[in-house]
Amino acid sequence: MHVKRKHKALVLLSGGLDSLLSAKIMQEEQGLEVLCLHFVSPFFGKPHLLDHWRSVHNLDIRPVDIGEEFAELLAARPLHGFGSVMNPCVDCKILMLRRAAGILRETCACCVVTGEVLGQRPMSQRRDTLNIIRRDADLKGLLLRPLSALHLEPTHAEEEGIVDRAKLYGFFGRSRKNQRELAARFGLREIPSPAGGCKLTEQETARSCWAILKYTAQARAADFYLVAAGRQLWHLSEEEGESALRLIIGRNEKDNAALQRLAGLRDLLFSTADLPGPVALGRFSGREWPADAVNAAASLTASYSGRAVRRFQENGGKTAVLVRAGNKETLLSAAPVRDTVPAFAEYAWNDAREDIRSLRTCRA
């Protein structure tokens, strides 16, 4: 007896409502086997939730790490520019879809599916932009957007009868009413937020990330993962042009653990040795740390220990700070102060914003 092969659809699952609805449309209304791809980078992705989503939503989900590719995209500056802050939405979508196209060939899937809704976002979901994304991802005839499919050209899967176009939707614009009604019809046990979320839409993240791009010769994913792990401080050296030293100081135990985990072999790790205090990481970015900068970083680290500051104010007592570089350890005696020489400071959002705006002007 001949058993008809069940066709497979690849769905980009961000964790937001639209992509989840698209996955359920293909699974429950179209009767296709669904493999969800959850892309992970320093700026988006929730791999820790995948097991939960698999259980709650009855979906097969594969994590796909694009951290290094995304770092390269930012370092080269996105071809289609940034959004309202530093979010390269169009180039990001193209990057993910190109990876999905490779997986499509590996799995012999019939289409790649996204949760995009025509007219929902001003930068990445206009009709002309959706066409550019499809073109640059080399997915003509293979990219299906089921929530807005009735406003778009049919895909090969629709033309061949694998996907029933009559069971697709014609959502348009920013209203969420249709999505809420569809979620209720599917009986979703959990209703996620409208979108998966990208940290590059946040000014606080963007200013630190822009500083990395500006002052790090070859930024890697590991450099961007550090942004969420503490206070981001920079020492900019006029004598050495665009070179800079980066110091990240933990704000809590979670940050301290992350900094120790993310430290590279040539990074410096600072920690108070005789009193409770934070962990700090001096990033190696092709430039060795001079002795005066190491001493300044030790003082800054100690200055975030309340007990160290009180002792210094009471009797001038300094704090022992352990500095680790690979297998080498050095103990320094540091005054817990922040007016250090050389000085370290946060990179200002206004400076980052002006740089990003000038880049937009140059590309226009």
Kinemage of the C-alpha trace (Angstrom):
@kinemage 1
@onewidth
@group {chain A} dominant
@subgroup {mainchain}
@vectorlist {calphas} color= white
{ca met a 1} P 0.000 0.000 0.000
{ca his a 2} L 1.362 3.405 -0.983
{ca val a 3} L 1.536 5.876 1.890
{ca lys a 4} L 1.377 9.505 0.882
{ca arg a 5} L 4.369 11.465 2.136
{ca lys a 6} L 3.509 14.221 4.586
{ca his a 7} L 5.040 17.487 3.419
{ca lys a 8} L 7.150 19.571 5.767
{ca ala a 9} L 7.148 23.324 6.373
{ca leu a 10} L 9.963 25.252 8.051
{ca val a 11} L 8.634 27.977 10.348
{ca leu a 12} L 10.724 30.808 11.788
{ca leu a 13} L 9.573 30.846 15.418
{ca ser a 14} L 10.667 33.968 17.285
{ca gly a 15} L 8.618 33.282 20.386
{ca gly a 16} L 6.129 36.013 19.503
{ca leu a 17} L 2.454 35.531 18.735
{ca asp a 18} L 2.536 35.976 14.948
{ca ser a 19} L 5.148 33.300 14.325
{ca leu a 20} L 3.396 30.909 16.714
{ca leu a 21} L 0.090 31.410 14.895
{ca ser a 22} L 1.814 30.768 11.572
{ca ala a 23} L 3.215 27.499 12.901
{ca lys a 24} L -0.228 26.375 14.125
{ca ile a 25} L -1.839 27.317 10.777
{ca met a 26} L 0.597 25.065 8.916
{ca gln a 27} L 0.310 22.278 11.483
{ca glu a 28} L -3.410 22.224 12.280
{ca glu a 29} L -5.162 23.829 9.311
{ca gln a 30} L -2.834 22.786 6.494
{ca gly a 31} L -1.969 19.360 7.932
{ca leu a 32} L 1.764 19.708 7.260
{ca glu a 33} L 4.642 18.446 9.345
{ca val a 34} L 6.196 21.515 10.951
{ca leu a 35} L 9.802 22.104 11.959
{ca cys a 36} L 10.287 25.397 13.773
{ca leu a 37} L 13.615 27.233 13.612
{ca his a 38} L 14.400 29.449 16.602
{ca phe a 39} L 17.283 31.789 15.797
{ca val a 40} L 19.651 32.823 18.588
{ca ser a 41} L 22.109 35.726 18.756
{ca pro a 42} L 23.385 38.099 21.467
{ca phe a 43} L 20.321 40.287 20.806
{ca phe a 44} L 17.417 37.871 20.525
{ca gly a 45} L 16.489 34.276 21.110
{ca lys a 46} L 15.316 32.342 24.166
{ca pro a 47} L 16.890 28.878 23.932
{ca his a 48} L 16.147 28.261 27.623
{ca leu a 49} L 12.409 28.242 26.786
{ca leu a 50} L 12.504 25.741 23.942
{ca asp a 51} L 11.623 22.683 26.017
{ca his a 52} L 8.712 24.579 27.534
{ca trp a 53} L 7.439 25.703 24.133
{ca arg a 54} L 7.761 22.172 22.741
{ca ser a 55} L 5.583 20.885 25.541
{ca val a 56} L 3.001 23.675 25.650
{ca his a 57} L 2.576 24.161 21.897
{ca asn a 58} L 3.292 20.619 20.642
{ca leu a 59} L 5.909 21.816 18.173
{ca asp a 60} L 9.234 20.454 16.966
{ca ile a 61} L 11.717 23.307 17.499
{ca arg a 62} L 15.379 23.491 16.491
{ca pro a 63} L 17.683 26.265 17.803
{ca val a 64} L 19.869 27.919 15.162
{ca asp a 65} L 22.809 30.010 16.380
{ca ile a 66} L 23.574 32.968 14.102
{ca gly a 67} L 25.607 34.976 16.615
{ca glu a 68} L 28.817 35.212 14.584
{ca glu a 69} L 26.992 35.945 11.324
{ca phe a 70} L 25.038 38.697 13.067
{ca ala a 71} L 28.222 40.214 14.501
{ca glu a 72} L 29.714 40.240 10.994
{ca leu a 73} L 26.550 41.884 9.665
{ca leu a 74} L 26.859 44.699 12.203
{ca ala a 75} L 30.594 45.115 11.665
{ca ala a 76} L 30.059 45.516 7.912
{ca arg a 77} L 27.127 47.899 8.595
{ca pro a 78} L 23.717 46.636 7.406
{ca leu a 79} L 23.063 47.200 3.713
{ca his a 80} L 19.436 48.188 4.334
{ca gly a 81} L 20.201 50.404 7.319
{ca phe a 82} L 18.998 50.603 10.903
{ca gly a 83} L 15.517 51.036 12.287
{ca ser a 84} L 14.463 53.505 14.972
{ca val a 85} L 17.503 52.752 17.158
{ca met a 86} L 20.170 50.274 16.007
{ca asn a 87} L 18.004 47.409 14.811
{ca pro a 88} L 18.947 46.133 11.324
{ca cys a 89} L 15.547 44.477 10.807
{ca val a 90} L 15.671 43.944 7.043
{ca asp a 91} L 19.223 42.574 6.945
{ca cys a 92} L 18.493 40.445 10.008
{ca lys a 93} L 15.475 38.846 8.359
{ca ile a 94} L 17.469 38.172 5.193
{ca leu a 95} L 20.225 36.549 7.255
{ca met a 96} L 17.779 34.234 9.022
{ca leu a 97} L 15.986 33.310 5.802
{ca arg a 98} L 19.242 32.487 4.034
{ca arg a 99} L 20.061 30.057 6.820
{ca ala a 100} L 16.526 28.688 6.598
{ca ala a 101} L 16.943 28.224 2.840
{ca gly a 102} L 19.915 25.933 3.482
{ca ile a 103} L 17.926 23.916 6.006
{ca leu a 104} L 15.026 23.741 3.548
{ca arg a 105} L 17.262 21.985 1.040
{ca glu a 106} L 18.591 19.623 3.724
{ca thr a 107} L 15.122 18.637 4.927
{ca cys a 108} L 13.327 18.686 1.550
{ca ala a 109} L 10.686 20.996 3.015
{ca cys a 110} L 8.146 22.573 0.691
{ca cys a 111} L 8.354 26.145 2.003
{ca val a 112} L 9.771 28.538 4.571
{ca val a 113} L 7.115 30.207 6.733
{ca thr a 114} L 7.267 33.475 8.683
{ca gly a 115} L 4.790 35.383 10.829
{ca glu a 116} L 5.190 38.676 8.972
{ca val a 117} L 2.040 40.762 8.514
{ca leu a 118} L 1.848 43.214 5.635
{ca gly a 119} L 1.790 46.803 6.894
{ca gln a 120} L 2.445 45.915 10.534
{ca arg a 121} L 5.899 47.494 10.816
{ca pro a 122} L 7.055 50.619 8.970
{ca met a 123} L 10.565 49.409 8.121
{ca ser a 124} L 10.504 45.674 7.522
{ca gln a 125} L 6.905 44.796 6.642
{ca arg a 126} L 6.025 47.131 3.794
{ca arg a 127} L 5.161 45.380 0.538
{ca asp a 128} L 8.323 46.566 -1.221
{ca thr a 129} L 10.485 45.496 1.724
{ca leu a 130} L 8.860 42.062 1.920
{ca asn a 131} L 9.718 41.599 -1.754
{ca ile a 132} L 13.322 42.703 -1.178
{ca ile a 133} L 13.671 40.263 1.715
{ca arg a 134} L 12.323 37.396 -0.401
{ca arg a 135} L 14.598 38.326 -3.306
{ca asp a 136} L 17.808 38.738 -1.295
{ca ala a 137} L 17.145 35.527 0.637
{ca asp a 138} L 16.731 33.709 -2.721
{ca leu a 139} L 13.351 32.300 -1.703
{ca lys a 140} L 11.105 33.372 -4.561
{ca gly a 141} L 8.147 30.995 -4.652
{ca leu a 142} L 9.278 29.379 -1.396
{ca leu a 143} L 8.574 32.027 1.252
{ca leu a 144} L 5.057 31.792 2.686
{ca arg a 145} L 3.558 34.399 5.023
{ca pro a 146} L 0.269 32.716 5.999
{ca leu a 147} L -1.153 35.617 8.022
{ca ser a 148} L -1.040 37.947 4.987
{ca ala a 149} L -0.826 35.421 2.144
{ca leu a 150} L -4.038 36.568 0.436
{ca his a 151} L -2.417 39.977 -0.188
{ca leu a 152} L 0.723 38.376 -1.659
{ca glu a 153} L 1.705 36.230 -4.642
{ca pro a 154} L 1.001 32.490 -4.348
{ca thr a 155} L 3.975 30.291 -3.500
{ca his a 156} L 4.912 27.074 -5.289
{ca ala a 157} L 3.381 25.089 -2.434
{ca glu a 158} L 0.038 26.814 -3.016
{ca glu a 159} L 0.187 26.419 -6.782
{ca glu a 160} L 0.963 22.703 -6.438
{ca gly a 161} L -1.887 22.144 -3.980
{ca ile a 162} L 0.379 21.251 -1.057
{ca val a 163} L -0.931 24.302 0.783
{ca asp a 164} L -4.609 25.243 0.483
{ca arg a 165} L -4.632 28.973 -0.263
{ca ala a 166} L -8.294 29.193 0.744
{ca lys a 167} L -7.243 28.374 4.331
{ca leu a 168} L -4.688 31.187 4.504
{ca tyr a 169} L -5.340 34.712 5.772
{ca gly a 170} L -5.370 38.337 4.644
{ca phe a 171} L -4.339 40.218 7.772
{ca phe a 172} L -3.079 43.764 7.218
{ca gly a 173} L -1.827 46.600 9.407
{ca arg a 174} L -0.980 47.085 13.054
{ca ser a 175} L -4.205 45.907 14.715
{ca arg a 176} L -3.862 42.757 16.832
{ca lys a 177} L -7.572 41.895 16.858
{ca asn a 178} L -7.347 39.195 14.168
{ca gln a 179} L -4.380 37.557 15.880
{ca arg a 180} L -6.151 37.467 19.239
{ca glu a 181} L -9.211 35.874 17.671
{ca leu a 182} L -7.080 33.276 15.883
{ca ala a 183} L -5.194 32.483 19.087
{ca ala a 184} L -8.521 31.874 20.834
{ca arg a 185} L -9.665 29.586 18.017
{ca phe a 186} L -6.501 27.504 18.300
{ca gly a 187} L -7.000 27.359 22.061
{ca leu a 188} L -3.448 28.428 22.788
{ca arg a 189} L -2.588 27.687 26.395
{ca glu a 190} L -0.203 30.633 26.556
{ca ile a 191} L -0.478 33.880 24.575
{ca pro a 192} L 3.011 35.293 23.970
{ca ser a 193} L 3.818 38.953 23.407
{ca pro a 194} L 3.313 40.299 19.866
{ca ala a 195} L 6.996 39.938 18.916
{ca gly a 196} L 10.043 37.949 19.971
{ca gly a 197} L 11.950 41.103 20.945
{ca cys a 198} L 15.332 42.467 19.857
{ca lys a 199} L 17.606 44.236 22.325
{ca leu a 200} L 18.943 46.507 19.581
{ca thr a 201} L 15.669 48.436 19.727
{ca glu a 202} L 16.694 49.591 23.231
{ca gln a 203} L 18.867 52.693 23.572
{ca glu a 204} L 20.720 51.289 26.589
{ca thr a 205} L 21.849 48.241 24.631
{ca ala a 206} L 22.462 50.154 21.407
{ca arg a 207} L 24.886 52.685 22.872
{ca ser a 208} L 27.114 49.942 24.260
{ca cys a 209} L 26.918 47.901 21.062
{ca trp a 210} L 27.793 50.909 18.934
{ca ala a 211} L 30.869 51.521 21.068
{ca ile a 212} L 31.925 47.917 20.437
{ca leu a 213} L 31.565 48.399 16.688
{ca lys a 214} L 33.451 51.673 16.791
{ca tyr a 215} L 36.362 50.640 18.981
{ca thr a 216} L 36.786 46.905 18.377
{ca ala a 217} L 38.652 45.940 15.223
{ca gln a 218} L 36.984 42.544 14.755
{ca ala a 219} L 33.877 42.383 16.916
{ca arg a 220} L 32.690 38.862 17.692
{ca ala a 221} L 29.468 37.522 19.171
{ca ala a 222} L 31.260 37.107 22.513
{ca asp a 223} L 31.862 40.872 22.640
{ca phe a 224} L 28.134 41.564 22.344
{ca tyr a 225} L 27.087 38.920 24.875
{ca leu a 226} L 29.030 40.911 27.474
{ca val a 227} L 26.683 43.901 27.073
{ca ala a 228} L 24.055 42.306 29.308
{ca ala a 229} L 26.585 41.309 31.967
{ca gly a 230} L 27.259 44.584 33.766
{ca arg a 231} L 28.163 48.274 33.617
{ca gln a 232} L 29.925 49.079 30.344
{ca leu a 233} L 32.866 51.460 30.768
{ca trp a 234} L 35.408 52.642 28.172
{ca his a 235} L 38.752 54.376 28.199
{ca leu a 236} L 39.346 56.127 24.886
{ca ser a 237} L 42.937 56.963 24.055
{ca glu a 238} L 43.488 60.010 21.850
{ca glu a 239} L 47.127 59.073 21.353
{ca glu a 240} L 46.173 55.734 19.824
{ca gly a 241} L 43.410 56.933 17.549
{ca glu a 242} L 40.323 54.756 17.652
{ca ser a 243} L 41.710 52.151 20.069
{ca ala a 244} L 39.943 51.755 23.404
{ca leu a 245} L 39.888 49.700 26.579
{ca arg a 246} L 36.619 48.161 27.722
{ca leu a 247} L 35.770 47.354 31.335
{ca ile a 248} L 32.564 45.566 32.378
{ca ile a 249} L 31.666 45.631 36.092
{ca gly a 250} L 29.109 43.168 37.452
{ca arg a 251} L 26.002 44.569 39.159
{ca asn a 252} L 24.937 41.415 40.984
{ca glu a 253} L 25.788 37.745 41.443
{ca lys a 254} L 24.268 36.827 38.087
{ca asp a 255} L 26.495 39.359 36.302
{ca asn a 256} L 29.551 38.203 38.249
{ca ala a 257} L 28.965 34.594 37.223
{ca ala a 258} L 28.381 35.602 33.597
{ca leu a 259} L 31.605 37.621 33.459
{ca gln a 260} L 33.638 34.706 34.780
{ca arg a 261} L 31.975 32.384 32.272
{ca leu a 262} L 32.457 34.722 29.313
{ca ala a 263} L 36.065 35.704 30.041
{ca gly a 264} L 38.506 34.938 27.228
{ca leu a 265} L 42.027 33.634 27.723
{ca arg a 266} L 43.570 37.105 27.312
{ca asp a 267} L 40.921 39.025 29.266
{ca leu a 268} L 41.571 40.410 32.735
{ca leu a 269} L 39.312 39.477 35.654
{ca phe a 270} L 39.194 41.774 38.685
{ca ser a 271} L 37.665 40.838 42.060
{ca thr a 272} L 37.952 42.185 45.595
{ca ala a 273} L 40.010 39.755 47.647
{ca asp a 274} L 39.391 40.813 51.258
{ca leu a 275} L 35.833 42.210 51.113
{ca pro a 276} L 32.602 41.381 49.261
{ca gly a 277} L 32.434 43.138 45.919
{ca pro a 278} L 31.839 42.781 42.200
{ca val a 279} L 33.683 40.952 39.465
{ca ala a 280} L 34.941 43.085 36.571
{ca leu a 281} L 36.231 42.025 33.175
{ca gly a 282} L 38.811 43.901 31.149
{ca arg a 283} L 38.275 42.847 27.550
{ca phe a 284} L 41.298 42.151 25.376
{ca ser a 285} L 40.580 43.625 21.950
{ca gly a 286} L 43.989 43.445 20.326
{ca arg a 287} L 45.553 45.937 22.718
{ca glu a 288} L 47.364 44.939 25.906
{ca trp a 289} L 46.272 46.771 29.047
{ca pro a 290} L 48.966 49.181 30.331
{ca ala a 291} L 49.763 49.130 34.049
{ca asp a 292} L 48.061 52.451 34.825
{ca ala a 293} L 44.822 51.217 33.222
{ca val a 294} L 44.969 47.972 35.224
{ca asn a 295} L 45.392 49.979 38.436
{ca ala a 296} L 42.489 52.261 37.474
{ca ala a 297} L 40.262 49.258 36.760
{ca ala a 298} L 41.170 47.756 40.141
{ca ser a 299} L 40.144 50.995 41.871
{ca leu a 300} L 36.879 51.114 39.958
{ca thr a 301} L 36.108 47.518 40.887
{ca ala a 302} L 36.739 48.221 44.567
{ca ser a 303} L 34.639 51.407 44.395
{ca tyr a 304} L 31.507 49.284 43.851
{ca ser a 305} L 32.065 47.503 47.186
{ca gly a 306} L 30.175 49.427 49.843
{ca arg a 307} L 32.349 48.081 52.659
{ca ala a 308} L 35.526 48.980 50.786
{ca val a 309} L 34.329 52.562 50.311
{ca arg a 310} L 33.328 52.949 53.983
{ca arg a 311} L 36.695 51.656 55.167
{ca phe a 312} L 38.528 54.037 52.867
{ca gln a 313} L 36.458 56.995 54.071
{ca glu a 314} L 37.005 56.083 57.722
{ca asn a 315} L 40.745 55.440 57.774
{ca gly a 316} L 42.095 55.547 54.213
{ca gly a 317} L 42.392 51.780 54.078
{ca lys a 318} L 42.871 50.378 50.596
{ca thr a 319} L 41.330 47.185 49.185
{ca ala a 320} L 43.096 44.101 47.919
{ca val a 321} L 42.002 43.387 44.339
{ca leu a 322} L 42.903 40.120 42.651
{ca val a 323} L 43.708 40.434 38.939
{ca arg a 324} L 43.654 37.228 36.913
{ca ala a 325} L 44.927 36.913 33.358
{ca gly a 326} L 44.712 33.311 32.203
{ca asn a 327} L 46.700 31.285 34.772
{ca lys a 328} L 48.504 34.337 36.158
{ca glu a 329} L 47.265 36.116 39.304
{ca thr a 330} L 48.380 39.464 40.728
{ca leu a 331} L 47.253 41.118 43.956
{ca leu a 332} L 46.946 44.904 43.866
{ca ser a 333} L 46.242 47.396 46.641
{ca ala a 334} L 43.618 49.809 45.299
{ca ala a 335} L 41.893 52.911 46.601
{ca pro a 336} L 38.133 52.408 45.992
{ca val a 337} L 37.595 55.587 43.957
{ca arg a 338} L 36.052 56.430 40.575
{ca asp a 339} L 37.977 59.556 39.593
{ca thr a 340} L 40.747 57.390 38.177
{ca val a 341} L 43.571 58.242 35.795
{ca pro a 342} L 43.214 57.109 33.111
{ca ala a 343} L 39.460 57.686 33.252
{ca phe a 344} L 36.793 55.141 32.322
{ca ala a 345} L 33.263 56.232 31.416
{ca glu a 346} L 30.092 54.997 29.743
{ca tyr a 347} L 29.727 55.701 26.042
{ca ala a 348} L 27.039 58.347 25.637
{ca trp a 349} L 23.851 57.504 23.744
{ca asn a 350} L 23.880 60.941 22.073
{ca asp a 351} L 27.277 60.173 20.533
{ca ala a 352} L 26.086 56.783 19.307
{ca arg a 353} L 22.877 58.295 17.934
{ca glu a 354} L 24.775 60.923 15.955
{ca asp a 355} L 27.086 58.275 14.506
{ca ile a 356} L 24.140 56.117 13.450
{ca arg a 357} L 22.333 59.094 11.941
{ca ser a 358} L 25.413 60.104 9.959
{ca leu a 359} L 25.686 56.571 8.625
{ca arg a 360} L 22.070 56.750 7.468
{ca thr a 361} L 22.840 60.048 5.712
{ca cys a 362} L 25.889 58.625 3.958
{ca arg a 363} L 23.878 55.629 2.720
{ca ala a 364} L 20.890 57.681 1.586
